Amino acid sequence: MKFIIVSLLIIAFLTSCSAGDKSNSTETKAENYSHPKMNGVSLEMPSLPIEKDKIIELTKVNAEWAAMIPYGYTERNEAEVNFNYSGPWWGESLNGTRECIKMAQESGLKIMLKPHVWVVGQGWPGDFDLQSEADWLKWEKTYREYIIACAHLADSTEVDLFCVGTEYRKAVVKRLEFWRELIKEVKTIYKGPITYAANWDNYHNVHFWDQLDIIGIDAYFPLSSSAKPSLEELKKNWKPIVKKLEKYSLKQKKKILFTEYGYKSIEYANAGYWTYKDDTVKVSMENQAKAYKALFETIWQKKWVLGGFFWKWHFSDNDFLAGPLKRQHTPQGKLAMKIISDCYGKK
């Protein structure tokens, strides 16, 4: 019953996006929407079983949502998607993810279940491509098995939002009919809201938003090529992105969720995190904090933005200021954490 009520509430404020379409001012229409933000955290699924108090820590930074990511993987130059494998990452198995969902729900958190395929030796699936029809069919078969298994998990655990895929820049274009059929099948299993996590430079090439409830974007938009841009520069450079996304949101009659967002704690943090190797730039906690502040003071304020899930939260014991994660995206133990906590705590 809780699952049905929560899902209906989410769908209600999603569908309100289409209200007021007769207005000529997109800004006026956007400002007429009223809804709570989805104050979310993307979790690094724990390698070993954890206690619930580790999950409760998320609520201390005012997070209300957690993205659970039961990773699958594909070997480089291979088509098959593997998942629910035995290995060191307990939390990435379906049973481990189930346990994490249960603990999070008991802690009062809402859940987005977000399947994500890792390409071994390559990383993200954005450049994933295949050359033969036979290989594409193998990928479709195994990716479908992965997503359907996750959809059953989403249904049985009554999660609040399901994501059908993450950052497949080429596959969403080349295999459009597959995605359409997959989404139809998912809807026979999971009855809650559904999204897809498009890369920041690829959301406009996703042609099945009409079948989904939310436009999901992994929002790593480059804002400045400067080593240490000012807050004013970052806020100014958000403006054309805000205008473009608002226009797209209104065109699709759907609101936007940042299925991922975040910044490394380095110089050039806003130049695109993939631009520089970590060991070639200096650590800058101030840069990371400034980048979050600019986002929260600009696009986060828009009513057509549902909120987002920052990348990401680690459960292992780390010195986030001096250890291997000091340059990475996580804001844990860094200046940015207070900025996030303050923003998430606003009602």
N, C-alpha and C positions, 0 to 999 in steps of 0.2 A: 504493500500500500504506500509506504514512504517513497519508494522508487517512482510509482505512478504520479504521486502528487508533485514531487520535485521535478520530474520530467515535464509535466504539464505547465508548471510555473516557468521553467526555462523556455519552453516553446512559446509561451504566451508573450514574453518580452522579446523574443526573437522576431516573431511575426509582426510585432508592432512597428517594425522598421518600414513597412510599406505604407504606414499611415501618412496622410498629408501629401500625397504625391502631386496634388494640384498646385502646390506652392512653387513659385519660380525660384525661390532662394533655397539652395541646398543647405546652407548654414542654418537657416531658420528651421528647416525640417529636422535637421540633426539635433538642434537644441531643444526640440519638443519632446524628445525621447527621455524617459526616466527609468533607470534600472540600477541595481547594484552591480559593481564591478566584480569580475571573476579574478580574485587575487590569488594567483596560482604559482606553484613551484614545480619545476621538472625534477624528478628524482633520478639520481644514479641508483639503479636497483642494487641492493646490497649483495655482496658476494657471499656472505654467510647469514644465517638467520639472525634476526634482531629482535629486541624486546620493544614493546609498545612505547616505552618512554622515549625511544629514539624518534618515533613518529610524532609524538606530542610536541617535540621541540619546534616543529613547523608552526604550530599555533602561537608560539612565543614571538614570532616575527609577523603575526597577524595574517598569516596565510590561511585561506579558507578552502582552497582547492589544491589537489596534488595530481600531477600527471604521472601515471604508472606506465613504464615502457618495457614490455616484455620483448626484448630484442630478438630478431631473427638475423640470419646472416647468409650471404652469398659469397662463394669463393670468386676471386678475380677471374674474369673470362669464363665464368660458368653461369648457367641459367637457374639452377635449382635454389630455392629458398629453404633454408633449414631453420627449425625452431624447436623449442621445448627440448633442447639437447641437454645431455648430462655433461657437467663441467663445473668449473669453479664458481660460476655466477648463479648462486641459488635464486636470487631475486628476479632473474630474467626468465626462469622457467615458469610455466603456467601455474604450478602449485605455489611457487615462491611469490609470484605476483598476487595470487589469490590471498595468501596470508597477509601480504602488505596492504592490500585493499581492505581486508577485514580490520586490521589494526587502525588504519587511517579513518575508516568509517566510525569505529568505536571512539576515536578521538575527535569526532565532529567534523571531519573534512569531507568535502565532496570530491569526486574522482572523475578525471578524464583518463580513459584507457587509450593509449597511443602506441600502436605497433610501429616499429621502426626497423628497417633492414640495414644492417651494416655490411658493406662490401669489403671483404678482407683484402688488405694490401692497398686499398683505395680510399676507404672511409665512407663518405656519404654517397647515397644512391643517385645523386643528381646527374652524374656522368655515366651512370649505368646504361648500357646499350647492348643490343644483340644483333647479329648479322643474318640469322636464318629464321624462317618461319617456325621450323621445328624447335629451335631454342626458345623462341617467344612463347610457343605453346607449352613448353615445359615450365617456363617461368610462370605463366598464367595458372597452370595447374597447381604448382607448389605455393605460389603466393596466395591463391584462393584458399588453399587448405590452412595456411597461416592465419589469414584474416577471419575465416569462418570459425576457427578454433578460438580466436580472440573475441569474436562476437558472442559465442556461447559463454565465454568467461564473463563478458560484460553483462550479459543477460542474467546469468545465475547469481552474480554478485550485486546486481542492481546499481551499476555505476551510473553517473549522472550525464556523461557525455562519451561518445565513442568516435575515434578518429580512424578512418579507413586506410590511411597511408601517409607517408612522410617524404616529401622532397624528391619524388620521382619525376624530375623535369622532362625527361625524354619519353618515359613510358606512358605518361598521361596524355601525350600528344599522339604517339604511335599506336596505342592500344585503347583508344577511347571507348569502343564498344565493350571491351572487357570490363572497364571500370563501371560503366553503366549497369551491366548485368550483375557485377559483384555487389554494387550498392543495393540493387533490388533484392538480392539474396540476403544481404545483411539485414535489411528491413523486415524480413520474415522471421528473423531470430531476435534481434534487439529492437525494442520499441521506443527507446529514448532518442534524444537529439544526436545527430551525426555531423561530423565535419571531416575535412581533409587538410593536412598541413602542407601548404605550398611554400616553396622557397620564395624569398622576398622579390626575386626578379622573374618569377614564373607564374604568379597567381593568375595573370590575365590569359595564360595558355591552358588553364584548367577549364574544360567545357562541360563539366557536370555539376556546377554549383547549383543548378536548378533542382537537382535531386537531393541536395543537402540542406541542413538547417542553418549553418554558419559558414562564412568564408574564413578559413584558417590560414594564417600567414606566419611563417617563421621569419621574424622581423629584424633581420640583420642588415638593415639599410645602411650603406656607407654615407656618412654625413660630412666628413672633412678629411683631407689628406695631411693636415697639420699634426705635428707630434703632440702638441698640447693646445687644442682649440679652446677658445673661451666658451663659457656657457651661452653667451649671447650669440656667438657664431653657430653653435649647435642648434639653438632654438630657431634661429633664422632659417637654417638649412632644412629643418623639419617642415617648414611651411609648404613648399611645393609637393612634398610627399603626402602631407595631410590632405591637400586639395585633390590630388590624384586618387587617393584611397577613398575619400569621401564620395567623389564622383562615381567610382566603381561600386561602392557599397549601395548607393542609391540606384544605380543602373540595375544591379542584380537583385535589389530589394531584400538584401540580407546584411546583417551586421558582421563586423570583422572581429575576430579573436586572434590575438598573437599567441599562437600555439607554442611558439618559443620566442624569447627575446633575451638580450643580454649583451654584455661587453666584457672583454678581457681586461685585467688590471695591468695595462701596459700603456706606453706611449703609442700613438697612432691607433688607439682603441676604436676610433670611429672611421678608420680608413677601410674597414673590411678585415675581419679577424684572420682571414686566409691570406692576406697580402704579405705579412711578415712572419718569418720563423720566430718562435718564442725567444730564442737565445740571441737574436740580433737586435732586440729593442729593450729599453729599460723598463723596469717595473714602475708603475704609476697607479697607486691606489686612488689618487685624486682624479685622474682621468676617468677611471671606471665610475666613481661616484658622480662626477659631473655629467657623464653620459646618461646615467639613470635619471638624474635630476631634470635634464633637458627633455627626456621622453615623458616623464611624469607631468611636466609643466606645459606640455604641448599636446601631442596626439592622445595621450591617456585621458585627457579631460573631455574628449569628444564623446557624445552620447551614442554614436554609432560604433564606438569601440567598446567591446564587451569586457576587455581586460586582457590578461595574458599570464603566461607561465614563464618565470625567469629561469635561465639555464645556468647552473643547476645546483642541486643540493646533494652533498656527500654524507654518508653515514660513517665512514671510516674516521678514525682519529688522526687528524692532520694539523700541522701548524700552517694555517692558511696564509700567514704573513711571511713565512720563511721556507716552507716546504715546497714540494714539487707543484703544488696548486697555487702558488703565489702569483703566477702570471695568468692563470686560467680564468674561465668565465665565472666560476663560483664567487659570489659576494660574501660568503661566510667569513666571519671574523675580520672583515674589511670595512672601510669607510662606507661603502655602498649599502651595507646591510641596514644601517640606521635609516638611510633615505628610503629604502624599500619598506622597512617596517613602519615608518611614519606615514608613507603613502597608503599602504595597505590598511592601516589602522583608522583612516578617515572614513566616517560614515555619512 
